[in-house]
Amino acid sequence: MAKKNATRCHDDQTLLRFVRIVASAMDAGNPFTHGRAYRCSKQALALGKQVGLDGSTLLDLEYAALLQDLGKRVVLHGMVQKEGPLDDRERDRMETHTTINAQLLHEIGFLEGASRIIAAANERFDGGGKPDGLPGSEIPLASRILAVVSAFDAMTSDRPYREGLTVEQAFSELRREAGTRFDPEIVESMIVCHQSGALIAEFDPRDGVLYLRDETPPAEARKRSAA
């Protein structure tokens, strides 16, 4: 039994390394999203531990954070790099990327759990999200975590048409939308993680090439001094 568990653990780590490489390659072509997959995966991992996730659910969350933008890269590539805000038609189309992504990943055995997390990542805590209009605790916990982590990284990252927010500005935005778009408890847990340093504790300096932008530290660390 011990040998079987050790083999499974080794296999999980091998697959995780492979997915990290794929995600890094997807991010590499866009200077505005370079390192996003790695940052989101490490933040999701820290936040998942903070709220009590473990085992396979935590691993599925890490996979989901790494591959959450696959639908954008594969199907909606032109809009990802658009030099300006999306119009209403483009925004409606972009919102389908989680469903497209989930469909792509569902056929891969070890990514089925991640596909379910991604499928619900655009749901809203008030029940007004997509695709199923799930409210509150009906949204999988891992999906609620991914929604907050993904939004935080997007807010603190530069775009062709705007500069990224500081950490404190991003937290203010998350709090403003807590209870409507986001789970309030997850928002507060993320802020606690940041204040304790746990949010960046999972970052490995050896993986710097995966998350650094122009030789600068991750957005949350770089802007921490502004907090």
TAPEMO-V941594 format. One record per helix or strand. SS is the DSSP state (H for helix, E for strand). FROM is the first residue (numbers start at 1). LEN is the number of residues. If there is no record, write none. Layout:
{{SS:FROM:LEN} {SS:FROM:LEN}}
//
This chain:
{{H:2:27} {H:36:15} {H:55:13} {H:70:6} {H:77:4} {H:88:7} {H:97:10} {H:109:11} {E:126:1} {E:135:1} {H:136:3} {H:141:16} {E:159:1} {E:162:1} {H:167:10} {E:178:1} {E:182:1} {H:184:13} {H:198:3} {H:205:7} {E:213:1} {E:216:1} {H:219:4} {H:224:3}}
//
